[in-house]
């Protein structure tokens, strides 16, 4: 992964330094129902005509948000993208109008584990201990594909060369991240990116099985380096890096394991980006887009757990529209605060201390 990122940083096009409009890339994490927070962030960004979205990267629920955003921008610009996202989150809520089977799939996609201490959890624990998705779903029924295709015109999305989009999934056999670029994105790619292996059978694409992309790229940043002109990446981070308390219940422990696992690849990218930026600042690497030159990436971030109320593994299970709306409002507020504080930094410098984020703890 480090070699891939360094090679990507090695080349690319120059950043936009002219005009009032600033270009950004968006990197959207997965995080179950908490993806409604990302909806709010995107809604606010689309409302700000000072910003132009050049590239989008998404994983799991972040991949779903990514294709909804890209579909709306492709069909009708900012207003249509806002409508597309709002329609999707309304539809997948418990008050939406999805068929029963599609609703069951979305509730499982937007949930990590059942509620602790309930009969549902006892049933899930018993089933998952002895059976896999291959046992309980031998016909491999997954209506998520139909749902995604209902909202997204993938032919139009793939033909839109003005917007770069990347979806990540995990190759089960090789243990490597698979990046689906715009030309390769289908409903199957989105399903693969959101395929939690304890819930769904692996999604096969071109003869290879794939699981959730969060294990190896949540989300990926390095594809932007070769494909977009901006050097600014805004990460919408759903899984918190830091928890102040020690998890004690089985559910809390599993939730924290998921958070650490699904953040590890992002920390790896932070280390590579910081390493190259430091060498450029020290004059040891040439900055630019020509042969033998490197990109200097500015990283920005909006984190769910810095705003609003406390969110945990339990709230990832909710499909109530009022909960989605609360997250949406929190996301809009978080994006406004970020832009008020850091709009002038976009195109100039990182607003994330990458060295502190990626630094190891030494005994």
C-alpha positions, 0 to 999 in steps of 0.5 A: 500500500505504501509503495502504491501511494508513493507512486501515485504522489509521484505524478499528477496535474497541478492544483487550481490556484486561479479564481474564487471557486476552489476544487476539492476531492471528497473521501467518504467513509463507511459507517452504517446508518451514520452515513446520514451524517455524510449526507448532511456534509454533502448537502452543505458542500453542494449549497456552497458555490465557492466549491467544485467537487472534482473527485469522489471516493467512497466505501460501504455506506460511503460508496452508496453516498458517493454514487448518489452524489455522482448520479445527481451531479451528472443528471442535473447538477447541485440541486439534483444531487441534493434531491437524490441524496434526500430521496435515498435517505428518506426511502431507506428510513423506516418510514420510507416506501421500500418493499419489505425485502429491500427494507430488510436488506437496507436495515442489515446494511446500515447495521453492524450488530443487533442490539445488545441484550435483546432477543434479536441479538441472542438469535443473531449470535446463535445463527452466526456461530454455526451458520454463514450467509452461504447457509442461511441464504443459499439462493444469494438473494440480495435486493440491494442491487435493484435498490441501487439501480433504481436510484442511479443511472450507471451508464450516465455516471460512467460517461461523465468524464468531468467527475472522477469517482472511486469505489473500494472493495476487498478481494477475498482471495488476494487480500488486496484492495480493488479500486473501481474507477468511474468507467468500471462502477456498477451496482455490483461494485457498490454491493461489493464495497458494502458486503459485510461478510457476516451478513452477505455472501461475497459479491463476485465480479469478473470471477473474483469474490469481494467483501466490504472495502472498509478492511483495506480502503476506508476510504481510499485517497491515493487514486486522486493523485493521478486523476484530478488536478486539485491537491485538496482532499476532504475526508468525511470520517464516520469511525472515530479514531479516539475513544476516551473509555475502555469498552467492556461489553461484547457489543462495545468491544466488537464495535471498537474493533470495527472502528480500529480496523476500518480506520487502519488503511486511512492512517496508512495513507496519512503516513505516506502523504505526510512523509512526502509533504515533509520531504517536499518542505525540506527541499529533498523532493521536487514538487510539481507534475513533471517527471521526477516531481511529487504532489503535495496533498492537503488533507482536511477532515470532518468527523462525526464524533466532534459534533452533536450527541454521542454516537455509538454502535447502537445508533448505527442500527437506527433506520428511523427518519428522525434519527437520519434527519438529526445526523443530516442536520449535524453534518450540515452544521459540521460542514459549515463550521469547517468552511467558516474556519478553513475555507481559506486554507483549501488550496494552501495547506492541510488542516489535519496534523498528519504527523500527529494522526499517524504517529506511533506510540513508543514505549 
